[in-house]
Each structure stands twice: as structure tokens, then as C-alpha cells.
Amino acid sequence: MTEDSQKLTGRAFFGRRKGKPLRERQARNLAELLPALAIDPGKPTPTDLREIFAVPVERARLEIGFGGGEHLFHRVEENPRTGFIGVEPFVNSMAKLLGRVEERTPGNLRLYDDDAVDILDWLPDASLDQIDLLYPDPWPKRKHWKRRFVSQPNLERFHRVLKPGGVFCFASDIDSYINWTLLHCRRHGGFQWQARGAADWLTPYSNWPGTRYEAKAKREGRGSAYLTFIRR
């Protein structure tokens, strides 16, 4: 896929899928545990998204690019009545999350190990209560900004799958990406930024567990912004 076609479709997966060799236990989890939790977007879109979870849930939430899974697993355990879909194409990151769930597989968790656009296009209209995009790849070089996941095509996808009043949460330590996201959401027009003062976007989300990316940013002297948008 060319970068020009990416600008039209919003697809934003670039780069390698795998890093360090997996340990035997990690490889086994990928082979045995992931299939039980994986979503197949090739199957028909469900009428009611809540039906894809193994336990009854009242809400549905999507996290795109969950990294090591620290935040996702924390929220899964914290909110047993919410169904979570986690998307992460990087094999080693998926293996880390599966290491957290191997002893007790949560019934309110489903996973996808490829491009998040596949899931966004598969989801029913107005089926999500929240979308989390936390510390996404910033593509810091200006010539690569078009690869950032926040784009007009993807915001349109967010707008379609979020319920009216649903929440889009974005966190980053990269100033250019923070400004990029604010400008793109304003341009789209379907999302209302909730900040009334600096404290609102400099304060982590409620019951925030932190992530390894956030910890790395702090070690390197960078602060983070936590943006919250409501779907109009």
C-alpha cells in the first residue's frame, strides 16, 4: 500500500511485526490462548457487540495499540461489566498481554493482532462507549506525519462506531502529535474537547495505572497530555 492510498483509507500499520525471539511460553500462549480470544473481522458484523464477550457486559470499549497491556489489563480487571477489545499488531506486545491473562482468562476481553482499521470497519454503528488511543507511534519526522493514526478517515470511523456521547481518549508525550490531534478533531467537527483549563489535560485519567511509554517519557524529561473528546 502506498502512502497516498494510506491517506485516503486511514490504514496506519507500518514497520516490523516482531522484535526479540519469543520464549517457549510466549509462543505457546500465542498459539493456544490467542485464538480463543481473537476477533475475526472476516465474519459478519454482530447485531449487538456485547454478544461477542464470554460474560454479560453493559458497555464496550476499544483500545488501539495497547503495547505491553498494562493499561488494558488494569481496565479489564477494574471494570468487569465492560467488554474490552484490544488491538495490537506487534507480536511481542501481544505475547506480554497474554502472559498476564494466561492464568485467568477474562471473559470481558477480546483481541485482534493486526491493523485496527480492520476492526473499526467491522464494528456496528454506535456500538462503542469509549475508544482509547494511548501513546501511539508519533512518527516524529514531518515527512511521516501522514502515517499517524489520527487522521480524518479514522476520526470518521471513530465517529461512526462511538455512541452519541461516547468518549475518545488520547494520550501522548509528543507536542506535535498533541497539537495534530486537537487540530484534526476540530477540523472533523464531530468531537468536542472537554478541557476547560490546563489541569484538565495535564492530569492523567481517573485511576490511571500508567504505561511503560509514559514512564520512558518521564525519564527523558517529557510531560504528557491526556485529551478527552466527546462524540457529538
C-alpha positions as CSV (number, residue, x, y, z in Angstrom):
1,M,0.0,0.0,0.0
2,T,1.4,3.4,-0.9
3,E,1.4,6.4,1.4
4,D,-1.1,8.2,-0.9
5,S,-3.6,5.3,-0.5
6,Q,-3.0,5.3,3.3
7,K,-4.0,9.0,3.4
8,L,-7.3,8.0,1.8
9,T,-8.0,4.9,3.8
10,G,-6.5,5.8,7.2
11,R,-4.6,2.5,7.5
12,A,-1.6,3.1,9.6
13,F,0.3,-0.1,10.2
14,F,3.9,0.2,9.1
15,G,7.2,-1.4,10.2
16,R,8.0,-4.7,11.7
17,R,5.6,-7.1,13.4
18,K,8.1,-8.9,15.6
19,G,11.1,-8.0,17.7
20,K,13.1,-10.3,20.1
21,P,12.6,-14.1,19.7
22,L,9.7,-15.3,21.8
23,R,10.2,-17.6,24.8
24,E,8.6,-21.0,24.6
25,R,5.8,-20.0,27.0
26,Q,5.0,-16.9,25.0
27,A,4.9,-18.8,21.7
28,R,2.6,-21.3,23.3
29,N,0.2,-18.6,24.5
30,L,0.1,-17.1,21.0
31,A,-0.7,-20.5,19.5
32,E,-3.2,-21.7,22.1
33,L,-4.6,-18.7,24.1
34,L,-4.9,-16.0,21.4
35,P,-7.2,-18.0,19.1
36,A,-9.7,-18.3,22.0
37,L,-9.8,-14.5,22.4
38,A,-9.2,-13.4,18.8
39,I,-11.8,-11.5,16.8
40,D,-12.2,-12.4,13.1
41,P,-13.3,-9.4,11.2
42,G,-14.0,-11.6,8.2
43,K,-17.1,-12.9,10.0
44,P,-20.4,-11.0,9.8
45,T,-20.7,-7.9,12.0
46,P,-22.7,-8.7,15.1
47,T,-26.0,-7.0,15.6
48,D,-25.2,-6.4,19.3
49,L,-21.5,-6.1,20.0
50,R,-22.0,-7.2,23.6
51,E,-22.7,-10.7,22.3
52,I,-19.0,-11.3,21.4
53,F,-17.9,-11.4,25.0
54,A,-18.0,-14.6,27.2
55,V,-19.7,-12.8,30.1
56,P,-22.6,-10.4,30.2
57,V,-21.4,-6.8,29.7
58,E,-23.1,-3.4,29.8
59,R,-20.6,-1.3,27.9
60,A,-18.0,-1.8,25.2
61,R,-14.6,-0.2,24.9
62,L,-11.7,-0.4,22.3
63,E,-8.0,0.2,23.0
64,I,-5.9,0.7,19.9
65,G,-2.2,-0.3,20.2
66,F,-2.1,-1.5,23.8
67,G,1.7,-2.1,23.9
68,G,2.6,-4.2,26.9
69,G,-1.0,-4.3,28.0
70,E,-0.5,-2.5,31.4
71,H,-3.4,-0.1,30.9
72,L,-5.7,-2.6,29.1
73,F,-5.3,-5.4,31.7
74,H,-5.8,-2.9,34.5
75,R,-9.1,-1.6,33.0
76,V,-10.3,-5.2,32.2
77,E,-10.0,-6.2,35.9
78,E,-11.3,-2.9,37.1
79,N,-14.5,-2.9,35.0
80,P,-15.9,-6.5,34.8
81,R,-19.2,-5.2,33.3
82,T,-17.4,-3.6,30.4
83,G,-16.4,-5.5,27.4
84,F,-12.9,-4.6,26.1
85,I,-11.4,-5.1,22.6
86,G,-7.6,-4.7,22.5
87,V,-5.8,-4.3,19.2
88,E,-2.0,-4.7,18.9
89,P,-0.2,-5.8,15.7
90,F,3.2,-6.2,17.4
91,V,3.8,-9.8,18.3
92,N,6.0,-9.3,21.3
93,S,3.5,-6.9,22.9
94,M,0.6,-9.3,22.3
95,A,2.7,-12.0,24.0
96,K,3.2,-9.8,27.0
97,L,-0.5,-9.3,27.5
98,L,-1.2,-13.0,27.0
99,G,1.3,-13.6,29.8
100,R,-0.9,-11.5,32.1
101,V,-4.1,-13.4,31.2
102,E,-2.9,-17.0,30.9
103,E,-3.8,-18.0,34.5
104,R,-7.3,-16.4,34.4
105,T,-8.7,-15.5,31.0
106,P,-11.1,-12.6,31.5
107,G,-14.5,-13.2,29.9
108,N,-14.8,-9.4,29.1
109,L,-11.7,-9.3,26.8
110,R,-11.3,-9.9,23.1
111,L,-8.2,-9.3,21.0
112,Y,-7.1,-8.5,17.5
113,D,-3.5,-8.8,16.3
114,D,-3.5,-6.7,13.1
115,D,-4.5,-3.3,11.8
116,A,-7.1,-1.5,13.9
117,V,-8.8,-0.3,10.8
118,D,-10.0,-3.8,10.2
119,I,-11.9,-3.8,13.5
120,L,-13.2,-0.3,13.1
121,D,-14.7,-1.2,9.7
122,W,-16.2,-4.4,11.2
123,L,-17.8,-2.8,14.3
124,P,-21.5,-2.0,14.2
125,D,-22.6,1.6,14.1
126,A,-22.8,3.3,17.5
127,S,-21.6,0.2,19.4
128,L,-18.7,1.6,21.5
129,D,-18.8,3.7,24.7
130,Q,-15.1,4.6,24.5
131,I,-12.0,4.4,22.3
132,D,-8.5,4.7,23.9
133,L,-5.5,5.7,21.8
134,L,-2.7,6.0,24.3
135,Y,0.9,6.9,23.3
136,P,0.5,5.9,19.7
137,D,3.5,5.9,17.4
138,P,4.2,9.6,16.9
139,W,6.1,9.3,13.6
140,P,8.1,12.4,14.7
141,K,9.6,13.2,11.3
142,R,7.4,15.7,9.4
143,K,7.5,13.7,6.2
144,H,6.0,10.7,8.1
145,W,3.2,12.6,9.9
146,K,0.7,11.3,7.3
147,R,1.2,7.9,8.9
148,R,-0.2,9.0,12.3
149,F,-3.3,7.0,13.2
150,V,-5.3,10.2,14.0
151,S,-6.5,11.2,10.5
152,Q,-9.8,12.4,9.0
153,P,-10.6,8.9,7.7
154,N,-10.0,7.3,11.1
155,L,-11.8,10.1,13.0
156,E,-14.8,9.4,10.7
157,R,-14.5,5.7,11.7
158,F,-14.4,6.7,15.4
159,H,-17.5,8.9,14.9
160,R,-19.4,6.0,13.3
161,V,-18.7,3.4,15.9
162,L,-18.9,5.5,19.0
163,K,-22.3,6.1,20.6
164,P,-23.5,9.7,20.8
165,G,-21.9,11.0,23.9
166,G,-19.2,8.3,23.7
167,V,-15.6,9.1,24.6
168,F,-12.4,9.3,22.7
169,C,-9.3,9.4,24.9
170,F,-5.8,10.3,23.5
171,A,-2.6,10.5,25.5
172,S,0.9,11.4,24.2
173,D,4.1,13.0,25.3
174,I,4.9,14.4,21.8
175,D,3.8,18.1,21.4
176,S,3.4,17.9,17.7
177,Y,1.1,14.9,17.9
178,I,-1.0,16.5,20.6
179,N,-1.5,19.6,18.5
180,W,-2.1,17.5,15.4
181,T,-4.9,15.6,17.3
182,L,-6.5,18.8,18.5
183,L,-6.5,20.3,15.0
184,H,-7.8,17.2,13.4
185,C,-10.6,16.8,15.8
186,R,-11.6,20.4,15.4
187,R,-11.5,20.0,11.6
188,H,-13.7,16.9,11.8
189,G,-16.3,18.7,13.8
190,G,-17.8,15.6,15.4
191,F,-15.8,15.7,18.6
192,Q,-15.9,18.2,21.5
193,W,-12.7,18.6,23.5
194,Q,-13.6,18.6,27.2
195,A,-10.8,20.6,28.7
196,R,-11.7,23.8,30.5
197,G,-8.2,24.6,31.8
198,A,-4.7,23.3,31.7
199,A,-5.2,21.0,34.6
200,D,-7.9,19.1,32.7
201,W,-5.4,17.9,30.0
202,L,-2.3,17.6,32.1
203,T,-4.0,15.4,34.7
204,P,-4.0,11.6,34.0
205,Y,-7.3,9.9,33.6
206,S,-9.1,8.6,36.7
207,N,-7.5,5.6,38.3
208,W,-4.7,5.8,35.7
209,P,-2.2,2.9,36.1
210,G,0.5,4.5,33.9
211,T,2.2,2.8,31.0
212,R,5.8,1.9,30.1
213,Y,5.8,4.6,27.4
214,E,4.7,7.2,29.9
215,A,7.5,6.1,32.3
216,K,10.0,6.4,29.5
217,A,8.8,9.9,28.6
218,K,9.2,11.0,32.3
219,R,12.7,9.6,32.4
220,E,13.6,11.6,29.3
221,G,12.1,14.8,30.8
222,R,8.9,14.9,28.7
223,G,5.4,15.6,30.2
224,S,2.2,14.1,28.8
225,A,-1.1,15.4,27.8
226,Y,-4.4,13.5,28.3
227,L,-7.0,14.6,25.8
228,T,-10.7,13.7,26.2
229,F,-13.2,14.2,23.4
230,I,-17.0,13.6,23.4
231,R,-18.6,12.3,20.3
232,R,-21.3,14.9,19.3
